[in-house]
Amino acid sequence: MSLITTRVHGDIHELQLARPPVNALNPLLCLELAHGIERAVMQGAAGIVLAGGPKVFSAGLDVPYLLSLGDDRDALLQAWSAFFRAARALAACPVPVAAAMAGHAPAGGCVLALCCDYRVLADGPYRIGLNETQVGLVAPEGIQALLARVVGAHRAERLLVEGAMPEAREALRIGLVDELTDIDDVPARARAWLEQLLQLPSMPMRETRAIARRDVVAALAPERIELERFVEQWSHPDTQAALRAMLARIGK
């Protein structure tokens, strides 16, 4: 069964993460997302909506799965590589992508959203952000750059160091998201933004977009992610203790 559901609305393709209950990003889902983006473009999509589940867009990486890999360094590298392949597919997509977040988007879910052109979040008690320090992780320099790109360097520093997850209204105020709407209208508003954009002359819009988004692609270059170093940090006792404590809290 596919972990990505595709709906076609004219020349806009909507890709919905379909791994309930919280769309935890395991390697299979990440690779299906990367392939889904490539396939949509090959099929002639002029714009893409990336949607998630109700109340949770994506809870980020599948931590129980990653912990189950233990000290298998190769397996950990493959798992994280699959995630960054999905992120790079979004960042380098030749057509605009709007994130439709009908719920929370922590950590890896936020990274996927930051790789998109436009972010629509459900209005309400929904949070988005890079909470890595809260769970014992260090966001790579390139990921930090993605956040700084949308909220500014100083605000990004404060959010990153604290692992803060602002709620919807605050996320809109600081520019972390572009629009709030009723939870039931999130995908429609994402499509509406794309439809308006696609009314522009195609070549100038796409070429201007490509120039403006070079820094998004550059942020995900291997040398700015340092995956080997990240996996080493994953195995640090502080990180492992924090991750297991988080799972214990969730399990209560």
C-alpha angles and dihedrals in degrees: 000000000000119000091208122066115203125204122180119214103181107289093348118088119201115208113194123194105234109187106113145235097030107349093247107194108242120166094265093054092046093051092046089052092051091048091045092056092049092046093049091053092047089051091056104263111168091193138010133215115205108204134178138191131301112281091358121058090185129327090215129244119004097255097182089054092048092048090050088063090067112184095343096130095184092052091048091050090050092049094050091042089058090054094050090047088059092046092050091048089057094043094049097039108135092218127056119271126203121198113223105199112184090175147354121350111187128167110330091018089057091047091056090049092049089055090059126086097235134019126210116185130187112255110243140058093335121132134208131182150096103283095170097129089054090062099038101264134123115223109228117249092252093054090048088053091056090057093045089052092064105032103026131258101276096045090046090053092054093046094046098046092048094040086230123185109197119203121244100274093048091044089055093046093055095042098250088126128027102213143013124208142157112298092245092053100050099103092043092053091049089052091047091056091051093047090054092048092048091058088073121091102283103224098048092044094050095043092048090048092050091053093045092050100047089104091056091056092042092052090063096050111129093247090058094048098043093197095187091056091045092054090049089054090048088064094050112120092236091054095046092048092049093048093049091047089053092052090049091053092048091048094057 
